[in-house]
Amino acid sequence: MKKQTIAYWLVGIFAVVFIGGALVIPTPTLKTQVANIRHAITGSPKTTGATHAVAATDLGEKYQLSKQEIKTLQRLKVTGIGDSIMVRTTSDLKQVFGSFDAHAKVGRQVSAAPAIIRQLKANNAIQKNVLVNLGTNGPTDQATINGIIDQIGSQHEIYWVNTRVPGKKWQDANNQLIENAAKQYSNVHLIDWLYVSDGNDNWFDDDNLHPNTLGQREYTATVGQTMAKTATP
């Protein structure tokens, strides 16, 4: 208990620095340092992404969500379309969303999405909010991404997580296409996982691609905090 008190006191100092200095941006490196301090003292790393007050609950502390963010997310029904990254994070995402129906498969290419969307629509099973995590396993093009967005439809809010694929030339190319789409379509929102995870190799398995337990928490925190801003039931 004493160790936890010291850890929260130290993290509290960082929080005061963030809140007191409105122009100070919490870089991934600094977030990692905070996490390492807390981990060293308590032995239990937690999500470090939020710089705002979080709910004093297990869910709030685990995913660094405020009471209002939790309230918003727990009302959402979300359809997920993704690859192995979503396979890894589905159990965490189900904890924060009111309902999360994941259609995720290891090795999935972007080109597989149209058939999945077609089947979802035929079954009237696609929710208003759609989370997409595709682009990890190979290159795509703007026409394919835009076609997926058009197929889902303008009545849906689409949250597309960009890719982290160290050493692969399609990482930056695919991410630029996703960013282009977010600028072109008012209902498409970029979730910048590459930026948030930069410099935090301890969030990943040895391949530096698939999130480990801590990375899965951070991924869910990133998705949750982003979607809570604009998603509606």
N, C-alpha and C positions, 0 to 999 in steps of 0.2 A: 504493500500500500504506500509506504514511504517513497519507494522508487517511482511509482506511478505519479505521485504528487509532484515530485521533482521534475519528471518528464513533462507533465502538463504545464508546470510553471515555465519551463524553458520554451516550450512551444508557444505559450502565451506571450512571451517576450517577442517572438517573431511575429505573432499576430498583431501586437501593438504597433510594431514597426510598419507592417503592411497597412494597417488602418490609419495610422498617424501620418504616413507619407503617401498621399493619394497618387503621386506620380511614380512610386516605386512598383515595378512589375516583378512578381515572383517568378524568377527564371526556373527552368527545370533543375539546374544545378543546385540552386538554393533550396528548392523543394526536396531534393535528394538529401542534402545536408541535414535538413530538419528531420527527415524520416530516419536517417542514420543515427542521429542523436537519440531520438525517441526509442528506436529499436535497440540500441546499445544499452539503454537504461531499463526498458520494460521487457524486451524480448518479444514484443508483439507489434510488428509494423502495421500501420494503418494508412489509409488513403490520405494523401497530403495535398491534393489539388486545390481545395477551396481556400479562399482568403476572406470568406464571410462567415458570419455566425452560423454554426451548425446545430441541428436539433440534438438535445441531450438524450438521445435514444441510441440503441444498438445500430439501427439502420442509418440514422443521421451521422454517427461517428464513423461507421464503416465506410460509407460512401461520401462523406463530407457534404451532406445535404441539409438545407435549412428546413424548418417546419413547413414553410410554404411550398418549397420544392417537393418535399415528400407528399404533401397533400395533392399537388398537381399531378405528379407522376403516378400516384396510386389510383387516380381516376382515369388514366389512359389505357386504351386498348391498342396494342402495337403489333403490327405484322413485321417479322424480321426475315430478310433474304440475305444469305451470306455464305461465307466459306469457313475454313477452319478457325478463323479468329472468332467468328460468332459461335461456332461449336464450343469453343473454350469458355466463352463468356455468357452463354445462355442461362446457366443456373443463377449467376449474379444478376443478370438483367431481369429475371423473373422475380427477384426479390424487391426491385424498386418499382416495376410497372404493375398496374392493376391486373393487366393481362398481357402476356407476351407469347405470341405464336411464332416460333422460330422455324424457318425452312433453310437449314444450313447443312453444308456438306463439305468435307475435306476435299481440297483440290478443285473446287468449283471455279469455273471461268465466268467472266462477265456475260459472255454469250449465252449462258444457260438461263439467265433471268427471264427472258420473254416467255418461255414455256411454263415456268413456275407461275408467273403473273397471270398467264392465260388460264391456268387451272384454278388459281385462287379466285379469279373473277367468275369463272364458270360455276364455282361452288358458293359464290357470294360470301367469300371468306377473307377478303382483304379489308383491313381496318383503315380508318381515316389517317392514322399515323403509320408511316412505313419507314423502318430502319434498314438501310442497305449497307452491307460491308462486302464489297466485291472489288477486285482489282489486284489482289495479292498474287495470283497465280499466273499472270501473263499479261501482255499488252492488250489494249483495246483501242477504240477510236471514238471520236466525238459523236459520230452518227449512231453508234451502238448505245452509248450512254444516253443521248437525247431520246433515242427511240424507247428506251426503258422508261424514262421519265414521262414521255407522252403516253405510253401504254398504261402506266399506273394512273395517270390522269390528274388534272389540275385541282380536283376536289379533294385530293389527298396531300398531306404535308409529308415531304420526303426528306429524311435525314441520312445523308451519305457520308460514311466514315472513310476518310482517305487512307492511303496505304503506307505501311512501313515494311519495306522489303530490302534490307541492307544488301548492297552489292549488285542489285538487279537494275538494269538500265530503265526498265519500265516503271519503276517507282515514281520518279519525278514526272515522267510523261503522263502516267495515269492520273496522278494528283492534279496536274494542270488541267486535265480534261474535266475532272470532278469540280474543280474550282470554277472553270468556265461555265459549267452548267448551273452552279449555284448563283452565279452572277446573271445568267440569262433567264432563269426561271424563278419567279417570286415564291414559289412553293417548295423550292429545293434549298436545303440548309447544309452547309459543310460542317462536319465535325472533324476538327483538325487533330487527329490522333498522332500524326507524325510529329507535329510541333510539341504537343504535350509530353510525348514519350522521349523526345530527343534528350540524350545525355543520361537516360535512366535505364542503362542496360541491366540493372538488377531487377527490373520488372519482368524480365524475359528468360525463357529457357536458353540453353546454350546456342541455339540457332539465332538468337537475338531477334526473333520474329514472333514466336508464339508466346503470349503472356503467361507468366506463372501465376501463382495464387495472388501475389501482391499486384501484378500487372492486370489481372482480371478485375480487381477492385478499382484500380486506377482507370481502366477502360470504362467501367460502369459509371464511375463518378463523372468522367468526362462526358459520356453520352447523356447521363441523367441531368447534369447541370445545364447542358446545351438545350436539351429538349424541354426542360421545364420553363424556358424563357418564352417559347412560342407555341408549343403543342397544346392542343385543346381536345377534350373528350369527343 
